[in-house]
Amino acid sequence: MLAYNFALSWHGLRRHPRTTLLVVLTMALGLASALTTLTLLHVLSADPLPGISQHLYLAWVDSRQALRADESDDPGVPSALTLVDARALVAAHRATRQAMMSEFLQNVGNEDGSRSQGGQMGLAASSELFPMFGIPLSYGRYWTMQEDDAHAPVAVIAAGLSEKLFGTANGVGRTVKMNGKPFRVIGVSGTWAPNPHFHQLRVGNVFNVVDSVFVPVGALLDAGMGPFMGGDCDREVKTVTFGKVDVQRCRWLTVWTQLDTAEQVAGYRRFLRDYAGQQKAAGRFERAPRAELYGVPAWLELNHVVPDNVRLNVWLAGGFLLLCLVNVAGLLAARFLRRSTEIGVRRALGAPRRAIFAQCLGEAGLAGLAGGMLALPLTLFGLWIVRRQNLGYTELARLDPAMFAALFALALGAGVLVGVLPAWRACRVEPGLQVKSA
């Protein structure tokens, strides 16, 4: 019976090729516009570190100076800490793992200066960064807590940077120079580029950012280098230039923690509140005690990482798809009503209403699948146009297997959905009237 209904549906589509082409094309345009925008939203809002990020939390306490009468509150979402507070939170070891970190930008050269790579984004951090963030290691090792405390001038570099500087992916044991200071390469990291760059949102564009160099925070400061962004500084700090920050009176470090259970999260929140209260009582903090702990999804949502225009485009494309589906429903209704005589004859010969309904619904489903097949190249073309816009995040607009499957599921679902009402109307045709008129 299923094969028979499929054959009838296929025959029905072929009987009126022009109307069928119009149905398929209308469906394809609506599906392609929706899938193009949904794909972009999907990749921008995806989990940056699957299996890891659900255990990561950004810790923050408010160490900013009290507002004066002529000042308004600071804009934006605060997240950075002073060096003193970051070290205190990390040294307390109240989480499974914890790491302080800050982005920096430097030219990196090899030991003899014969090769150099300019504008390399790096991450100054404490040692537990690597296991906490799941940064893969291709060669060598990470630095230890003891090397952290000793401000050892060591570095872990990306395999791509190692090949450019040394001609080999295994640069362990070699030396890189930054700001004229040597750093011994003890490890080479594998591919690690979370999108978005959730752990350091202050770098501006948060997509397609790759950290090529990792060094201890103390070693960065001993080498006379500073963070990429100055952060929030006390009023007494008159000037903050690129890479030159008053590391004692500016807030430039973030602290991320790994908390594996709800009990750990609640306990760490209490610890942060107690710490803020203690610093307030000691006279270090001027404002009322305030402590925050943000999970990765909440942190991304709070910072509006997904551009508003992307969400707006999804709604607009959804409206266009709905308009297309309404037109397709009208076209299908017209097709089925034109065949009222044929349907009446089938009914008079004993075909039940459910058989007519199944035939018409199958025809609509096949039209939807055909629209999905045509929508695939149109979607790929739409994503290519998006990538040509060069807005930083647009390079991520590529169709992954999940969205590929979603395209055909949506196509089949849309075809069946728009075919329900026209199929129901077709199966209500009175056979006696149609046979008499024939």
N, C-alpha and C positions, 0 to 999 in steps of 0.2 A: 504493500500500500504506500509506503514511504517513497519507494522508487517511482511508483506511478504518479504520485502527487508532484514529485520533483520534475518528472518529464512534462507534466501538464504546465507547471510553472515556467519551465524553460521554453516550452512551445509558446506560452502566452507572451513572454518577453520578446521573442523573435517575430511575432505577428505584426507588431507596430514599432519598427526600428527607430523611427524619428522620435516618437514619444519616449521610447526606452532610452535613447541617447540623451534626451533632455533631462530625464529623471536621474540618470547616472551622473551626468555632468554637474547638475545642481547639487546632488548629494556630495560629490567629490569636492567641489569648491567649499562647501560648508565644513566638511570634515577636515580638509587641509588647513583652513584658516584656524579652526579650533585646535588641531593637533600641533600646529606650528607654535602657537602661543603657549599651549599647555606644556610642550616639550621644554621650552625655555624656562617656564616657571618650575617645572619638575627638576631640572638640573641645578637651578639657582637655590632651590629650597631643599635640596637633598642633604642627607646626613654627611657632614664633612669627614667624619672618621667612623664608619659603620662598625658597630660592636665595641667601640671605645668611648665615643663622645657622651653616651648616656651616663657615664660614671665621672665625667669631668665637670668641675665647678670653679667659677672665678670668684675669688675672695677679695673683699674690699672693705676698708675702714676709712672713715672720713677724717683725714688729718689736715684739711684745708683751714686756712686762717678765717677768723670770724669776719663777717661782712661789716663794713663801715656804713655809716648812715647814707653816704652818697653812692653806694654800690648796689647793684642788683645781683641776684644769685647767678652762679656760673651756668652757662648754657651747656647742653649736651648731657651725655650719660657718663659720670665719672667712673673710672676703673683703675687708675694708676695709683701707686703707692711710693712713698719715699724709700730710699735705700735702707734706712733703719727699720722701718715697719716691715718691709718685704723680708729682710733677713730674720727678723724676730718671728714672723709667721712660719717661715720655712724651718727655722731652728726648733720650733716647738714640736714638730713631728706629730701633729694631731690628726693627720689623714694617712691613708694607705701610702700615698706618695704626694709630694708637693714640690713645686719648682717655681722660682722667680725667673722672669725673662723680660727682654726688651729687644726690639728690632734695631739693627744698625745697617748702615750702607757704607761700603768701603771698596776701594780698588784692591784687588788681590793679585800678588805676583809670586813667581817662584823664587828660589833662594838666590839665584844670580841675577835676577832682574831681566832675564832674556824674554820672558813671557809674562803678560799681565792681562787681567780681565777687569775692566772697569765697571763700577756700579753694581757690585754684587750685594744682594740682600742677605744679611746674616742674622743670627739669633744668639744673643748673649743670654746664657741661662745657667741654672744650677744642674747638678748631675742627674737628678731623677727625671729630667725632661724626657729622656729617650725611652725608657720603659713605660712611662706614663702615657706618652703620646703615640707609642707604637712605631717609632721611627726605625726603619729597618737598617741593618748594618751589613754591608757587603764585605768589608775587610777591616781588620784591626779590632779596636775596642772603643768604648766610651770612656770618658774621664770619671774618676772616682770622687767621693765626698772629700777625701783627703787632698786631692788635687784642687778641688774647689776652694777649700780653706787656705791652701798654700798659694792661691792665685797662679797656678801653673800655666805657663804660656803654651797651651796645647789646643788643638783644633780637630774637629771632625768636619770633613768637607764632602760635598756631593760628588758622585762618580763622574758626572759631566764636567765639573770644574777640574777634577783631577786629570782627566784626559786632556783638557785644554792647556793646563799648566805643565804637566809632566809627560804627556803622551801615553799615559797608561791609566787605566781605571783604578789601579792599586797604588795609591800615592802614600801608603803608610810608611813612616820613617823619613819622609821628605820634609821640607820646610816651606811654609808660605810666609809672605811678608804683607803686613797691613799697617799703614801709617808709619812705615819704616821699621817696624818691630817684627822680629821673627816669632812664628808660632810653629811648633812641631806637630805634624799631622800624625795623629794616633789612630784615626779611624776614617773610613769612607762609607758614607750613608747611601742606601739605595733610594729608589724613587719614593718621594714623600712630598706631596703637594696638596694638602686638604683644600677643597673649595666649598665654601668660602674660607678665607684666611682668618678663622674665627678667633684664634688665640692672640692676634694682634690686629685689631680693627682700626688702629690709628694710622695705618700706612696710606690711607686714601682708598685707592682701588683695592678691594678685598678679594678679587678673583684673579686666578692665574698668577699668584705670587708664589715664587719658589725660593725657599731659604737654602742658600748654597754653602754657608759657612756657619758652624756652631762653635762658640768659645765660652769659657767660664766668664761670669760677670766680672769677677775681680781682675782677671787677666785683661779684659777689655779696658777697664779703667786704668790699670797700670800702664797700658800701651798708649794712653792719652787719647783714646777714642771715646765717643759718646753715643747716645741713642739717636735713632733716626728722627724721632720727634721729641721736642723738649718737654711736652706735657704741661701740667699746671704748676706754676712756681709761686713762691711767696713774693710779697710786694717788694721786699728788699732786693730781689734779683732784678737788676735793671735791664740786662740784655740777655737774650738766649739766641745764639747763632747755631747754624746747622752743625750738628755733631759736637757742639760745645755746650754742655749743660751743667749747672751747679747741681751736682748729684746729691748734695745733702739737703738743699732747700727746694728742690723740684720733685714732683711726683712723676716718675718715668718708668717704673717697673710694674708689671702685673704678676699676680700670684695665682697659679692654677693648681687645683688639688684633685686627687682621685679619691672619691668616696663611693664605696661599693654597695652600701645598704642605706635604707631610710634612717636607721638609727645613727649611722655615721654622719649623715647629712644633718640631722637634728643636733647631734653633739657638736659638730663643727660650727653650726650657727651660734650655739650657746658660747662656745669658745671665742668666736669673733666679737660677740656682744660684750663678753667679760673683758676682752682685751681692750676694746674701745673705751669701756668704762674706766679701766685701770689707767689708761693713758690720759683720759680727761681728768681723773682725780690727781694724777701726777703733774698736771699743768702742761703737758705736751700738746694735747688736743684742745683747741679753742672752742669748737662748736659742740653742740650737744652730741653725746655718743651715738654713732650711727654705724651699722655694719650690714653688709649685704653679701649674699651668696647666690650666684646666678648659675643655673645649669646652661648647657650649650644652646638648646632650643630657645629658652627664655632670653638668653643674651643676644642671640641673633634677631629675635623678634623685637627686643627693646631698641636695638640699633637700626631697625628698618633696613636690614641687609639686602633684602629683595626689593629692587626699585619699585616705586609706586606705579610707574608707567607700565611695568610688566604685568602687574595685577589688573590694571585698567584694560590693557590689551586683551587679557583673557576674557574679561566680561564682554568687551565689544565683539570679540570673535564668537563667544557663546551666543550673543544676540543674533549675529549673522547666521550661525548654524541653525538657530531656531527658525529664523525667517526662511532659510532654505528648506527646512523640514516641512514647514507649513505649505510651501509651494509644491514640494514633492507629494504631500498628502493630497493636494488638489489635483495634481496630474494623475495620480493613481486612481483617485475616485472617478475622474473623467474616463480613464482607460477601462475600468471595470464596468461602468454604466453603459459604455458603448457596446459592451458584449452582453447586454441584458438578454437578448434573444438566445444567444448560445447558452447562457447560464439557465434560462428558463427551460430550454430543451433538455439539458442535463438533469434538472430537477424533475421534469415530467417523466424522464426515463428511470427515475428512482434514486438519483444522487441525493444524499442528505445534505442539509445545510452545512454541517460541519465539514463535509468534503469540499464544498464551494469555498468555505471560509479558509480551509487549509491550503487550497490551491492559490487563492489570492494572496494569502499571507506569505506563502512560499515565494510567490513572484516578487513581493515587496522585499523579502529577505535577500533574494538573489540580486535584486537591483541594488540593495545596500552593500552587499559584498563587492559587486562590480564597482560601485562608487568608492569603496575602500581601496580597491586595487588601483584605481585611477588617482585616488587621493595620495597614495604613497609617493609617486614621483613629484606631485605638486607640493607635498609637505617637505620633501628633501630640497626642492627648489626654494621654498619659502625659508627654510633654515639657512640655506646658502646666502640668501639675501640678507637675513639677520646678521650672519657672520661678517658680511661686508661692511656693516655699519661701524665696526671697530670701536665699540663702547667699553672695552675691557672685558665685561662679562659675556659679550655676545659670542666670543670664540667657543664657549661651552655649548652652544646651541647645536647639538648633534643628537640624532635619533638613536636611542639605546634599545636593547631588546624588549625592555618592559613597555616602552612607549610604542614600539612596533606591534607588540601583541595588543596593546590597548587600541591601536588604530582599527584593527579588524574586529575587535570585540565591539567597539563603538559603532562601526559601520553596520555590522549585523544587527545590533540592538536598535540603532536608529531606523534601519530598514523595516524591521518588524514593528517598531513602535508607530511609525507613520502609516504602516499598512493596516493597522488594526481597525480603525474606523472605516476606511474604504472597503475592506474585506467584509466587515459586518454589514454594511449597506448592500454590498453585492449579494450576500447570502440571504438577504431579506426579499429579494426579487420574487414576485408572485409568478409561478410557472404557467398557470392557466392564461393569464393576460398576455404574457410574452409569446406563448405558442399560438394563441389566437391571432395576435398582430403579425406573426410571421407568415 
